[in-house]
Amino acid sequence: MPTVPASEAFAAFRLSLADPPKRPILHSAAGTLISFGVPASDGRIDWAGVWITPSGPRFLVAVPPVAGPAGAHGLSGAAAELFDTFVSASRVYLERIEEIDAQLATTQEAGRSVPLAEVWKLQRRLAVIRAHIGRALVGLAECGGRFSEVFAGFAEAMPAATGELARVQELAQNVRQALSDLILLRNAEESNRIAEAANQLNRVSNRIAALANTSNIRMLGITYVALLLGLVSAVVLIPNTGATILGMPSAAWVPGLWVDVVLVVLALVPLVLVFTRPWVRVMLRDLGDYERRVAEGVRDLPEMTSRGAPEPSSATPALAEKRL
């Protein structure tokens, strides 16, 4: 039977190999083009099918048809050529699917050492094969229906070719499901790893927050003690300043009794004003807690040598163990 290159057939429909038909069946003034792809082992797509013109059918041969299957159904001529084309394509589909299945088994055996991108690559390759199997089934139905007169006797033998393609399609679906399960499993493993890392980060964050909270509490104790010391210094500073002023030679004219009275007043008034405040009395009541927090903060400070480098303190073994 006459054959035609796929590029020439596509050109008649204003298409090219770089821009192949999006639909399996095209109709135009040039005739009817039924096309489907046959994947090669290197990933290349060869186009097969039939171009039906008023002068007769011309075949797009991607792979040499296997002689014999059509003869078993009593076909001859164009019908035999068409039947053998579809059967040959189905066998090539089967080979490609078995290759993907073998690679899938190798990937499963290798486990997580195989990147997930390789699994997705197999999934995309299988999706292309399944799409062309669907195109072949649509074209097969068209040839056995609308063009049954062009291919005499093909309609009676069409169920056998359809069965070949349907079995291959079912196998492709099973492999696709296995690939999907593997992808889901790998995604679940990655999700578990991310969740574990997130939990570890949360534990570290909680530990940091606990240490920061402890540090804040100790700094608060130091601040309270410093405030109390400042209040005491203020109370002491006022009478001390008064005594300094009254002790100067320029104040010799002040009688001694008044000096004593002034000093007593300067001592008592600040003392009463400061230490009768409620918040100061609360601070004095909790002074023991503040001192304990200050002592903990001081113990946490590293001991410094004459060169300024911190040394581990033997007086704080608990802290050293915590740092380790």
Buried (B, 14 or more C-beta within 10 A) or exposed (E): BEEBEBEEBBEBBEBEEEEEBEEBBBEEEBBBBBBBBBBEEEEEBBBBBBBBBEEEBBBBBBBEBBEEBBEEBEBEBBBBBBBBBBBBBBBBBBEBBEBBBEBBEEBBEEEEEBEBEEBEEBBEBBEBBBEBBBBBBBBBBBBBEEBBEBBEBBBBBBEBBBEBBBEBBEBBBEBBEBBEEBBEEBEEEEEEEEEEEEEEEEEEEEEEEEEEEBEEEBEBBBEBBEBBEEBEEEBEEBBBEBBEEBEEEEEEEEEEEEBEEBBEEBBEEBBEEBEEEEEBEEBEEEBEEBEEBBEBBEEBEEEEEEEEEEEEBEEBEEBEEEEE
